Amino acid sequence: GYVLMLGVLASIIFGVDVRLGIVVGTLISVGYVYVGGFNSVVRTDRLQFVLMYGGFIVLLVAVWYQLGSPAHIWAQLPPDLRQPTGGQSIWAILVWYFIALATLIEPTFYQRCYAARDERTARRGLFVSVGFWLVFDLLTTVIGLYAVVAYPGLADPVQSFPLLAADYLPVGLRGLFWAALLAVIMSTVDSFTFIAAVTAGRDVVLGRTGRTADAAEWRAARLALPLVAALSVLLAIQFRSVVDIWYVFGTVATPALLLPVLTSFWPEARFRPRAALLNILAAGGVSLAWEWLRRLYSPSAFPLVVPAIYIGLAVSIGIWLGDRLLGTRMARARETPDGPR
């Protein structure tokens, strides 16, 4: 998704084709990760953090000064956007909450925690990060409401922030905001490509060789990095919609991995290995097939009106319950003494 954003941003700023922007932007992001590894990700994230918050704060101040306070903008919004649901159904909103749970199965989440000095540092960093996450989401949401009022009926909502920056920021600050947008995107592209390359290098390149030394893993990750980048580029060009990418991948990955990962923290609740594999294949496969049928026919037709992620999660819960029941029976059988019954 963020690789596609790179292409869109390059297209807006430089007027190039989106596909060219995708390729060049990915090469730049992957280039410094290839050279510096996790160190380069951390060092660039520090600068990108300052840029992304600084740029959006500057834009908010500018539109507030020129268009009025958020309260003034709120009064001008369409009635449906002033409702708690924004005109959407509760079930449509809940889909995105379940997709958001994919945060708990992202390898980057665990990589950052294990890279911390100790548990206390990781815990403190997690809470601080969530706080900043809320602040940034508030910034982007409020600025988005300004865009709704400033550009009613905008055909391409992706243009909202760039249009506000072009119309309401002077030249120097406009450049700062472009850098902020780029920082938001690249800080995620480099992190995700790095962790994907490490995962692919360890699981695919090294495989069952048993080599786990840092040097061997980093060499394997470097071999996998171009492949991961190429796959990301191909998927971004294929989908051409960031929301669509998030929706489809979240719909498939969340049922496949959420329960196996979360239950692994409690020995008495975790999947057995074969059941975990079955869950990944069945829950993810059913979600994918259901979403394909909804797109092939009609998402409003019964029973396809039910979002695919709910079907996949139901399958996942069923497999987990079945595995728990089977495991309990096997445990009781082992405890039963030999002899007549």
One Martini backbone bead per residue (centre of mass of N, CA, C, O) as a GRO file, in nm:
protein
  341
    1GLY     BB    1   0.056   0.062  -0.022
    2TYR     BB    2   0.308   0.257   0.014
    3VAL     BB    3   0.422   0.218  -0.266
    4LEU     BB    4   0.181   0.349  -0.406
    5MET     BB    5   0.210   0.625  -0.267
    6LEU     BB    6   0.474   0.701  -0.394
    7GLY     BB    7   0.366   0.716  -0.685
    8VAL     BB    8   0.148   0.931  -0.635
    9LEU     BB    9   0.335   1.154  -0.525
   10ALA     BB   10   0.520   1.171  -0.774
   11SER     BB   11   0.292   1.247  -0.967
   12ILE     BB   12   0.211   1.516  -0.828
   13ILE     BB   13   0.493   1.662  -0.818
   14PHE     BB   14   0.630   1.560  -1.121
   15GLY     BB   15   0.429   1.422  -1.343
   16VAL     BB   16   0.452   1.125  -1.337
   17ASP     BB   17   0.418   0.811  -1.359
   18VAL     BB   18   0.314   0.596  -1.126
   19ARG     BB   19   0.501   0.355  -1.198
   20LEU     BB   20   0.764   0.514  -1.186
   21GLY     BB   21   0.731   0.608  -0.892
   22ILE     BB   22   0.730   0.328  -0.768
   23VAL     BB   23   1.012   0.234  -0.858
   24VAL     BB   24   1.190   0.470  -0.759
   25GLY     BB   25   1.092   0.483  -0.463
   26THR     BB   26   1.176   0.190  -0.395
   27LEU     BB   27   1.478   0.209  -0.459
   28ILE     BB   28   1.543   0.421  -0.245
   29SER     BB   29   1.437   0.272   0.008
   30VAL     BB   30   1.603   0.004  -0.042
   31GLY     BB   31   1.891   0.111  -0.066
   32TYR     BB   32   1.947   0.195   0.240
   33VAL     BB   33   1.870  -0.082   0.355
   34TYR     BB   34   2.088  -0.251   0.209
   35VAL     BB   35   2.326  -0.100   0.347
   36GLY     BB   36   2.213  -0.052   0.676
   37GLY     BB   37   1.957  -0.163   0.768
   38PHE     BB   38   1.826  -0.109   1.073
   39ASN     BB   39   1.988   0.150   1.119
   40SER     BB   40   1.865   0.312   0.881
   41VAL     BB   41   1.576   0.303   0.980
   42VAL     BB   42   1.618   0.453   1.250
   43ARG     BB   43   1.756   0.714   1.149
   44THR     BB   44   1.530   0.802   0.947
   45ASP     BB   45   1.289   0.804   1.148
   46ARG     BB   46   1.367   1.053   1.306
   47LEU     BB   47   1.330   1.257   1.075
   48GLN     BB   48   1.044   1.169   0.981
   49PHE     BB   49   0.898   1.240   1.241
   50VAL     BB   50   0.945   1.547   1.231
   51LEU     BB   51   0.824   1.600   0.949
   52MET     BB   52   0.533   1.488   0.978
   53TYR     BB   53   0.446   1.673   1.212
   54GLY     BB   54   0.534   1.949   1.107
   55GLY     BB   55   0.370   1.954   0.840
   56PHE     BB   56   0.078   1.912   0.965
   57ILE     BB   57   0.080   2.149   1.159
   58VAL     BB   58   0.118   2.371   0.949
   59LEU     BB   59  -0.141   2.311   0.788
   60LEU     BB   60  -0.343   2.350   1.017
   61VAL     BB   61  -0.274   2.645   1.078
   62ALA     BB   62  -0.338   2.756   0.795
   63VAL     BB   63  -0.640   2.666   0.769
   64TRP     BB   64  -0.737   2.794   1.029
   65TYR     BB   65  -0.667   3.090   0.950
   66GLN     BB   66  -0.829   3.087   0.656
   67LEU     BB   67  -1.110   2.899   0.734
   68GLY     BB   68  -1.111   2.834   1.033
   69SER     BB   69  -1.231   2.664   1.269
   70PRO     BB   70  -1.334   2.349   1.342
   71ALA     BB   71  -1.619   2.445   1.426
   72HIS     BB   72  -1.680   2.590   1.160
   73ILE     BB   73  -1.643   2.339   0.980
   74TRP     BB   74  -1.851   2.150   1.112
   75ALA     BB   75  -2.105   2.323   1.023
   76GLN     BB   76  -2.033   2.255   0.696
   77LEU     BB   77  -2.094   1.975   0.701
   78PRO     BB   78  -2.229   1.707   0.618
   79PRO     BB   79  -2.454   1.529   0.797
   80ASP     BB   80  -2.313   1.242   0.779
   81LEU     BB   81  -2.027   1.349   0.899
   82ARG     BB   82  -2.171   1.417   1.194
   83GLN     BB   83  -2.181   1.134   1.244
   84PRO     BB   84  -2.040   0.873   1.409
   85THR     BB   85  -2.049   0.690   1.125
   86GLY     BB   86  -2.044   0.865   0.854
   87GLY     BB   87  -2.284   0.687   0.702
   88GLN     BB   88  -2.217   0.414   0.816
   89SER     BB   89  -2.215   0.105   0.904
   90ILE     BB   90  -2.130  -0.087   1.165
   91TRP     BB   91  -2.015  -0.326   0.998
   92ALA     BB   92  -1.821  -0.157   0.822
   93ILE     BB   93  -1.654  -0.051   1.063
   94LEU     BB   94  -1.568  -0.323   1.199
   95VAL     BB   95  -1.387  -0.422   0.977
   96TRP     BB   96  -1.158  -0.210   1.043
   97TYR     BB   97  -1.104  -0.312   1.329
   98PHE     BB   98  -1.011  -0.593   1.245
   99ILE     BB   99  -0.787  -0.500   1.056
  100ALA     BB  100  -0.632  -0.346   1.285
  101LEU     BB  101  -0.543  -0.618   1.430
  102ALA     BB  102  -0.293  -0.663   1.240
  103THR     BB  103  -0.086  -0.531   1.426
  104LEU     BB  104  -0.055  -0.807   1.605
  105ILE     BB  105   0.081  -0.960   1.326
  106GLU     BB  106   0.316  -0.781   1.286
  107PRO     BB  107   0.654  -0.805   1.278
  108THR     BB  108   0.728  -0.509   1.356
  109PHE     BB  109   0.611  -0.511   1.639
  110TYR     BB  110   0.814  -0.731   1.750
  111GLN     BB  111   1.081  -0.612   1.666
  112ARG     BB  112   1.068  -0.357   1.844
  113CYS     BB  113   1.043  -0.503   2.114
  114TYR     BB  114   1.309  -0.685   2.088
  115ALA     BB  115   1.501  -0.422   2.043
  116ALA     BB  116   1.484  -0.356   2.317
  117ARG     BB  117   1.641  -0.344   2.616
  118ASP     BB  118   1.357  -0.393   2.765
  119GLU     BB  119   1.044  -0.431   2.881
  120ARG     BB  120   1.005  -0.142   2.982
  121THR     BB  121   1.083   0.000   2.723
  122ALA     BB  122   0.871  -0.133   2.541
  123ARG     BB  123   0.622  -0.042   2.699
  124ARG     BB  124   0.673   0.262   2.689
  125GLY     BB  125   0.697   0.283   2.379
  126LEU     BB  126   0.411   0.186   2.316
  127PHE     BB  127   0.250   0.412   2.458
  128VAL     BB  128   0.381   0.649   2.313
  129SER     BB  129   0.307   0.561   2.026
  130VAL     BB  130   0.001   0.565   2.060
  131GLY     BB  131  -0.016   0.865   2.126
  132PHE     BB  132   0.102   0.965   1.854
  133TRP     BB  133  -0.101   0.823   1.677
  134LEU     BB  134  -0.348   0.984   1.773
  135VAL     BB  135  -0.243   1.261   1.692
  136PHE     BB  136  -0.207   1.205   1.389
  137ASP     BB  137  -0.498   1.119   1.329
  138LEU     BB  138  -0.617   1.390   1.413
  139LEU     BB  139  -0.477   1.564   1.205
  140THR     BB  140  -0.578   1.418   0.944
  141THR     BB  141  -0.882   1.439   1.002
  142VAL     BB  142  -0.914   1.746   1.028
  143ILE     BB  143  -0.791   1.813   0.751
  144GLY     BB  144  -1.000   1.646   0.593
  145LEU     BB  145  -1.242   1.832   0.668
  146TYR     BB  146  -1.134   2.079   0.523
  147ALA     BB  147  -1.139   1.946   0.240
  148VAL     BB  148  -1.444   1.902   0.221
  149VAL     BB  149  -1.508   2.210   0.226
  150ALA     BB  150  -1.305   2.317   0.002
  151TYR     BB  151  -1.375   2.028  -0.181
  152PRO     BB  152  -1.650   1.964  -0.308
  153GLY     BB  153  -1.665   1.675  -0.490
  154LEU     BB  154  -1.407   1.525  -0.499
  155ALA     BB  155  -1.294   1.281  -0.706
  156ASP     BB  156  -0.993   1.267  -0.562
  157PRO     BB  157  -0.905   1.223  -0.234
  158VAL     BB  158  -0.589   1.205  -0.260
  159GLN     BB  159  -0.575   1.531  -0.322
  160SER     BB  160  -0.630   1.686  -0.060
  161PHE     BB  161  -0.355   1.762   0.068
  162PRO     BB  162  -0.212   1.883  -0.181
  163LEU     BB  163  -0.423   2.109  -0.229
  164LEU     BB  164  -0.394   2.253   0.040
  165ALA     BB  165  -0.092   2.313   0.010
  166ALA     BB  166  -0.113   2.475  -0.262
  167ASP     BB  167  -0.339   2.695  -0.148
  168TYR     BB  168  -0.224   2.750   0.184
  169LEU     BB  169   0.086   2.749   0.113
  170PRO     BB  170   0.380   2.850   0.099
  171VAL     BB  171   0.653   2.753  -0.057
  172GLY     BB  172   0.832   2.654   0.181
  173LEU     BB  173   0.601   2.500   0.339
  174ARG     BB  174   0.525   2.319   0.106
  175GLY     BB  175   0.789   2.157   0.109
  176LEU     BB  176   0.752   2.049   0.394
  177PHE     BB  177   0.493   1.886   0.330
  178TRP     BB  178   0.611   1.700   0.119
  179ALA     BB  179   0.813   1.578   0.320
  180ALA     BB  180   0.598   1.467   0.511
  181LEU     BB  181   0.465   1.271   0.317
  182LEU     BB  182   0.723   1.115   0.255
  183ALA     BB  183   0.780   1.028   0.549
  184VAL     BB  184   0.528   0.859   0.600
  185ILE     BB  185   0.591   0.652   0.374
  186MET     BB  186   0.900   0.573   0.407
  187SER     BB  187   0.885   0.474   0.706
  188THR     BB  188   0.725   0.217   0.604
  189VAL     BB  189   0.872   0.096   0.366
  190ASP     BB  190   1.144   0.031   0.504
  191SER     BB  191   1.032  -0.145   0.735
  192PHE     BB  192   0.875  -0.359   0.563
  193THR     BB  193   1.103  -0.451   0.373
  194PHE     BB  194   1.295  -0.544   0.591
  195ILE     BB  195   1.115  -0.755   0.741
  196ALA     BB  196   1.053  -0.920   0.487
  197ALA     BB  197   1.348  -0.995   0.423
  198VAL     BB  198   1.413  -1.135   0.689
  199THR     BB  199   1.191  -1.347   0.672
  200ALA     BB  200   1.264  -1.465   0.393
  201GLY     BB  201   1.560  -1.530   0.457
  202ARG     BB  202   1.507  -1.726   0.693
  203ASP     BB  203   1.278  -1.918   0.556
  204VAL     BB  204   1.397  -1.949   0.253
  205VAL     BB  205   1.706  -1.929   0.227
  206LEU     BB  206   1.784  -2.091   0.488
  207GLY     BB  207   1.570  -2.252   0.625
  208ARG     BB  208   1.700  -2.573   0.745
  209THR     BB  209   2.011  -2.511   0.817
  210GLY     BB  210   2.042  -2.355   1.116
  211ARG     BB  211   2.126  -2.069   1.053
  212THR     BB  212   2.151  -1.780   1.306
  213ALA     BB  213   2.343  -1.582   1.239
  214ASP     BB  214   2.363  -1.258   1.171
  215ALA     BB  215   2.525  -1.269   0.909
  216ALA     BB  216   2.350  -1.481   0.763
  217GLU     BB  217   2.080  -1.326   0.780
  218TRP     BB  218   2.174  -1.070   0.629
  219ARG     BB  219   2.246  -1.207   0.364
  220ALA     BB  220   1.963  -1.322   0.315
  221ALA     BB  221   1.814  -1.050   0.318
  222ARG     BB  222   1.961  -0.928   0.074
  223LEU     BB  223   1.855  -1.140  -0.126
  224ALA     BB  224   1.540  -1.078  -0.064
  225LEU     BB  225   1.489  -0.771  -0.109
  226PRO     BB  226   1.441  -0.754  -0.422
  227LEU     BB  227   1.196  -0.948  -0.419
  228VAL     BB  228   1.014  -0.789  -0.231
  229ALA     BB  229   1.010  -0.528  -0.399
  230ALA     BB  230   0.896  -0.650  -0.661
  231LEU     BB  231   0.630  -0.752  -0.538
  232SER     BB  232   0.528  -0.477  -0.443
  233VAL     BB  233   0.518  -0.343  -0.719
  234LEU     BB  234   0.322  -0.540  -0.857
  235LEU     BB  235   0.085  -0.499  -0.658
  236ALA     BB  236   0.055  -0.192  -0.687
  237ILE     BB  237  -0.008  -0.197  -0.993
  238GLN     BB  238  -0.255  -0.388  -0.979
  239PHE     BB  239  -0.444  -0.222  -0.781
  240ARG     BB  240  -0.440   0.115  -0.747
  241SER     BB  241  -0.541   0.083  -0.429
  242VAL     BB  242  -0.497   0.133  -0.104
  243VAL     BB  243  -0.764   0.043   0.026
  244ASP     BB  244  -0.774  -0.228  -0.123
  245ILE     BB  245  -0.522  -0.348  -0.004
  246TRP     BB  246  -0.599  -0.333   0.293
  247TYR     BB  247  -0.860  -0.495   0.270
  248VAL     BB  248  -0.762  -0.762   0.144
  249PHE     BB  249  -0.522  -0.830   0.334
  250GLY     BB  250  -0.684  -0.804   0.598
  251THR     BB  251  -0.903  -1.018   0.529
  252VAL     BB  252  -0.689  -1.257   0.512
  253ALA     BB  253  -0.477  -1.226   0.753
  254THR     BB  254  -0.645  -1.208   1.011
  255PRO     BB  255  -0.779  -1.495   1.017
  256ALA     BB  256  -0.509  -1.657   0.979
  257LEU     BB  257  -0.331  -1.508   1.243
  258LEU     BB  258  -0.461  -1.398   1.502
  259LEU     BB  259  -0.515  -1.648   1.684
  260PRO     BB  260  -0.237  -1.791   1.672
  261VAL     BB  261  -0.085  -1.550   1.800
  262LEU     BB  262  -0.249  -1.482   2.059
  263THR     BB  263  -0.258  -1.781   2.184
  264SER     BB  264   0.062  -1.812   2.221
  265PHE     BB  265   0.063  -1.667   2.518
  266TRP     BB  266  -0.114  -1.935   2.595
  267PRO     BB  267  -0.063  -2.261   2.647
  268GLU     BB  268  -0.375  -2.351   2.696
  269ALA     BB  269  -0.469  -2.194   2.400
  270ARG     BB  270  -0.300  -2.296   2.190
  271PHE     BB  271  -0.211  -2.410   1.904
  272ARG     BB  272  -0.146  -2.659   1.725
  273PRO     BB  273   0.047  -2.687   1.457
  274ARG     BB  274  -0.164  -2.814   1.260
  275ALA     BB  275  -0.395  -2.618   1.331
  276ALA     BB  276  -0.249  -2.361   1.245
  277LEU     BB  277  -0.216  -2.439   0.950
  278LEU     BB  278  -0.515  -2.481   0.894
  279ASN     BB  279  -0.598  -2.191   0.959
  280ILE     BB  280  -0.436  -2.044   0.746
  281LEU     BB  281  -0.564  -2.192   0.502
  282ALA     BB  282  -0.872  -2.176   0.565
  283ALA     BB  283  -0.933  -1.886   0.662
  284GLY     BB  284  -0.780  -1.745   0.433
  285GLY     BB  285  -0.917  -1.894   0.193
  286VAL     BB  286  -1.213  -1.823   0.253
  287SER     BB  287  -1.179  -1.517   0.245
  288LEU     BB  288  -1.076  -1.499  -0.044
  289ALA     BB  289  -1.315  -1.643  -0.183
  290TRP     BB  290  -1.541  -1.457  -0.079
  291GLU     BB  291  -1.428  -1.192  -0.200
  292TRP     BB  292  -1.433  -1.291  -0.492
  293LEU     BB  293  -1.740  -1.338  -0.507
  294ARG     BB  294  -1.826  -1.046  -0.441
  295ARG     BB  295  -1.682  -0.929  -0.700
  296LEU     BB  296  -1.816  -1.115  -0.916
  297TYR     BB  297  -2.088  -1.030  -0.818
  298SER     BB  298  -2.254  -0.927  -0.519
  299PRO     BB  299  -2.223  -0.748  -0.215
  300SER     BB  300  -2.562  -0.734  -0.179
  301ALA     BB  301  -2.591  -1.032  -0.178
  302PHE     BB  302  -2.726  -1.312  -0.060
  303PRO     BB  303  -2.458  -1.379   0.158
  304LEU     BB  304  -2.238  -1.162   0.043
  305VAL     BB  305  -2.292  -0.921   0.243
  306VAL     BB  306  -2.091  -1.062   0.406
  307PRO     BB  307  -1.799  -1.013   0.511
  308ALA     BB  308  -1.513  -1.201   0.479
  309ILE     BB  309  -1.387  -1.165   0.767
  310TYR     BB  310  -1.620  -1.308   0.922
  311ILE     BB  311  -1.589  -1.584   0.795
  312GLY     BB  312  -1.291  -1.631   0.872
  313LEU     BB  313  -1.327  -1.599   1.182
  314ALA     BB  314  -1.528  -1.832   1.215
  315VAL     BB  315  -1.336  -2.051   1.119
  316SER     BB  316  -1.114  -1.998   1.328
  317ILE     BB  317  -1.285  -2.053   1.580
  318GLY     BB  318  -1.365  -2.342   1.502
  319ILE     BB  319  -1.076  -2.458   1.497
  320TRP     BB  320  -1.002  -2.387   1.786
  321LEU     BB  321  -1.228  -2.545   1.927
  322GLY     BB  322  -1.157  -2.820   1.803
  323ASP     BB  323  -0.868  -2.830   1.916
  324ARG     BB  324  -0.945  -2.812   2.213
  325LEU     BB  325  -1.123  -3.065   2.223
  326LEU     BB  326  -0.913  -3.268   2.119
  327GLY     BB  327  -0.696  -3.208   2.332
  328THR     BB  328  -0.867  -3.290   2.579
  329ARG     BB  329  -0.919  -3.584   2.496
  330MET     BB  330  -0.620  -3.668   2.478
  331ALA     BB  331  -0.549  -3.602   2.771
  332ARG     BB  332  -0.752  -3.800   2.900
  333ALA     BB  333  -0.641  -4.057   2.763
  334ARG     BB  334  -0.358  -4.039   2.899
  335GLU     BB  335  -0.483  -4.052   3.202
  336THR     BB  336  -0.589  -4.325   3.144
  337PRO     BB  337  -0.577  -4.623   3.260
  338ASP     BB  338  -0.501  -4.925   3.209
  339GLY     BB  339  -0.766  -5.124   3.108
  340PRO     BB  340  -1.063  -5.164   3.192
  341ARG     BB  341  -1.389  -4.983   3.105
   0.00000   0.00000   0.00000
